[in-house]
Amino acid sequence: MAIADLLGDARRTAAILLPVLLLLALRSPAPPADLAPQVEKLSSELRELQQQSAMPVLVLNRHRESIGYLIGVYSFDGSEHVVGRKRMRTHFSGTGFVAAEGLIATNRHIAEPWFEDEEAQWLIARGARPRLEKLVAFFPARSDALELSHVTVSSDADVAVAQYDVSKARALRPLPLSPEPGMPGDPVTVVGYPMGVRAMVAKSPRPVYRRLVSRRADFDVARELAALSLIRPLATQGHLGDVVGDKLIYDAVTAQGGSGGPVFNHEGRVIGVNAAYLDGFSGSTIGVSIHALRPLIEKAQRK
């Protein structure tokens, strides 16, 4: 559901409930003791509904500049001997966010795109060696790419962190991390770059769209979008369905390219990293809990 639709629903609900509350107040200057708690409960629920509806907008306005579009390329050394042609090179993209000073958090399957990829594992089993040639991040407030290096991955969860040169990006601020992932039923907001460059080109002004729509989604297109201040993440809203171990299950929609984005709670704190979604089942978007990310940040900082 679009943010404008969510805000519209909140306003319509307020328009219905507020006259009722006012009528109750006018009919009795001092509400009966048994009615006062009900009025207060309704008022509290209405405030909560309005707060939840506005949450994606607030999160975007407050934190968008620390949420980046990641794009890279990797290859396989020795793949030409396996497949009988020149070395295989593959472009990939996703989302990442500033989790600590000098560190970008994302998924392991973004930082190491061959992770859990069947074709890649087939090549590795036959002697090919994966190599990350380049990984950069474009942020909304920057016109140039920020190079990422020294990737640290989790051995048992789909999370990773990569380093960036703080001296080249002093304006980037780490996102606030929540101490706990939350409870089922809690509202969440997911921010990222679903569909990557293609979605950003589709949203661009008509002259830019016409020039870029037929181009390959690569570094050059991302650089042009950055130069025009068109690197802009999207936010979607939902609720936690369950918390199972280090997995978060929620119904905030996403798509390919949104992997690696932060999952926020109602306080605007990160409770996890968006990781995957199941086609055909809107209630199963999967994230990795903050409990799996924190030890990885500490490990990278010790390095």
Solvent accessible surface area in square Angstrom, and as a share of the most:
residue,aa,sasa,rsa
1,M,150,0.67
2,A,59,0.45
3,I,43,0.22
4,A,74,0.58
5,D,73,0.38
6,L,30,0.15
7,L,42,0.21
8,G,13,0.13
9,D,56,0.29
10,A,6,0.05
11,R,157,0.57
12,R,142,0.52
13,T,41,0.24
14,A,8,0.06
15,A,66,0.51
16,I,120,0.61
17,L,48,0.24
18,L,83,0.41
19,P,75,0.47
20,V,71,0.41
21,L,22,0.11
22,L,113,0.56
23,L,97,0.48
24,L,48,0.24
25,A,56,0.43
26,L,145,0.72
27,R,181,0.66
28,S,30,0.19
29,P,136,0.86
30,A,82,0.63
31,P,55,0.34
32,P,69,0.43
33,A,93,0.72
34,D,103,0.53
35,L,43,0.21
36,A,44,0.34
37,P,82,0.51
38,Q,103,0.46
39,V,36,0.21
40,E,99,0.44
41,K,129,0.55
42,L,62,0.31
43,S,23,0.15
44,S,50,0.32
45,E,82,0.37
46,L,9,0.05
47,R,135,0.49
48,E,91,0.41
49,L,68,0.34
50,Q,73,0.33
51,Q,95,0.42
52,Q,34,0.15
53,S,8,0.05
54,A,29,0.22
55,M,7,0.03
56,P,0,0.00
57,V,46,0.27
58,L,87,0.43
59,V,5,0.03
60,L,18,0.09
61,N,102,0.52
62,R,154,0.56
63,H,20,0.09
64,R,67,0.25
65,E,98,0.44
66,S,8,0.05
67,I,0,0.00
68,G,0,0.00
69,Y,4,0.01
70,L,1,0.00
71,I,3,0.01
72,G,0,0.00
73,V,5,0.03
74,Y,16,0.06
75,S,0,0.00
76,F,7,0.03
77,D,32,0.17
78,G,19,0.18
79,S,0,0.00
80,E,61,0.27
81,H,157,0.70
82,V,40,0.23
83,V,46,0.27
84,G,68,0.65
85,R,142,0.52
86,K,171,0.73
87,R,93,0.34
88,M,35,0.16
89,R,130,0.47
90,T,57,0.33
91,H,59,0.26
92,F,28,0.11
93,S,37,0.24
94,G,0,0.00
95,T,0,0.00
96,G,0,0.00
97,F,0,0.00
98,V,0,0.00
99,A,6,0.04
100,A,11,0.09
101,E,130,0.58
102,G,8,0.08
103,L,7,0.03
104,I,0,0.00
105,A,0,0.00
106,T,1,0.00
107,N,0,0.00
108,R,49,0.18
109,H,54,0.24
110,I,10,0.05
111,A,0,0.00
112,E,35,0.16
113,P,18,0.12
114,W,36,0.13
115,F,42,0.18
116,E,135,0.60
117,D,57,0.29
118,E,155,0.70
119,E,110,0.49
120,A,2,0.02
121,Q,77,0.34
122,W,117,0.41
123,L,3,0.01
124,I,58,0.29
125,A,81,0.63
126,R,126,0.46
127,G,49,0.47
128,A,2,0.02
129,R,148,0.54
130,P,40,0.25
131,R,100,0.36
132,L,54,0.27
133,E,54,0.24
134,K,79,0.33
135,L,6,0.03
136,V,4,0.02
137,A,0,0.00
138,F,0,0.00
139,F,0,0.00
140,P,21,0.13
141,A,67,0.52
142,R,46,0.17
143,S,76,0.49
144,D,76,0.40
145,A,30,0.23
146,L,5,0.02
147,E,130,0.58
148,L,15,0.08
149,S,53,0.34
150,H,135,0.60
151,V,43,0.25
152,T,5,0.03
153,V,36,0.20
154,S,11,0.07
155,S,107,0.69
156,D,125,0.65
157,A,12,0.09
158,D,31,0.16
159,V,0,0.00
160,A,0,0.00
161,V,0,0.00
162,A,1,0.01
163,Q,53,0.23
164,Y,16,0.06
165,D,67,0.35
166,V,41,0.24
167,S,66,0.43
168,K,137,0.58
169,A,4,0.03
170,R,165,0.60
171,A,89,0.69
172,L,17,0.09
173,R,154,0.56
174,P,60,0.38
175,L,6,0.03
176,P,42,0.26
177,L,29,0.15
178,S,6,0.04
179,P,91,0.57
180,E,100,0.45
181,P,10,0.06
182,G,26,0.25
183,M,135,0.60
184,P,70,0.44
185,G,49,0.47
186,D,41,0.21
187,P,13,0.08
188,V,0,0.00
189,T,0,0.00
190,V,7,0.04
191,V,0,0.00
192,G,3,0.03
193,Y,4,0.01
194,P,22,0.14
195,M,109,0.48
196,G,3,0.03
197,V,5,0.03
198,R,146,0.53
199,A,21,0.16
200,M,6,0.03
201,V,8,0.05
202,A,68,0.53
203,K,101,0.43
204,S,10,0.07
205,P,74,0.46
206,R,159,0.58
207,P,93,0.59
208,V,16,0.09
209,Y,82,0.31
210,R,164,0.60
211,R,120,0.44
212,L,2,0.01
213,V,68,0.39
214,S,104,0.67
215,R,89,0.33
216,R,160,0.58
217,A,34,0.27
218,D,30,0.16
219,F,21,0.09
220,D,70,0.36
221,V,1,0.00
222,A,0,0.00
223,R,103,0.38
224,E,50,0.23
225,L,0,0.00
226,A,3,0.02
227,A,70,0.54
228,L,82,0.41
229,S,67,0.43
230,L,20,0.10
231,I,2,0.01
232,R,121,0.44
233,P,4,0.02
234,L,72,0.36
235,A,13,0.10
236,T,33,0.19
237,Q,37,0.16
238,G,6,0.06
239,H,78,0.35
240,L,3,0.02
241,G,50,0.48
242,D,62,0.32
243,V,42,0.24
244,V,89,0.51
245,G,72,0.69
246,D,49,0.25
247,K,101,0.43
248,L,0,0.00
249,I,37,0.19
250,Y,1,0.00
251,D,62,0.32
252,A,0,0.00
253,V,84,0.48
254,T,30,0.17
255,A,25,0.20
256,Q,139,0.62
257,G,7,0.07
258,G,2,0.01
259,S,17,0.11
260,G,0,0.00
261,G,0,0.00
262,P,0,0.00
263,V,0,0.00
264,F,0,0.00
265,N,18,0.09
266,H,83,0.37
267,E,104,0.47
268,G,4,0.04
269,R,98,0.36
270,V,0,0.00
271,I,1,0.01
272,G,0,0.00
273,V,0,0.00
274,N,1,0.01
275,A,7,0.06
276,A,44,0.34
277,Y,87,0.33
278,L,93,0.46
279,D,126,0.65
280,G,92,0.88
281,F,125,0.52
282,S,91,0.58
283,G,28,0.27
284,S,13,0.08
285,T,6,0.03
286,I,35,0.18
287,G,0,0.00
288,V,9,0.05
289,S,0,0.00
290,I,0,0.00
291,H,89,0.40
292,A,19,0.15
293,L,0,0.00
294,R,82,0.30
295,P,74,0.47
296,L,10,0.05
297,I,11,0.06
298,E,91,0.41
299,K,88,0.37
300,A,4,0.03
301,Q,108,0.48
302,R,181,0.66
303,K,153,0.65
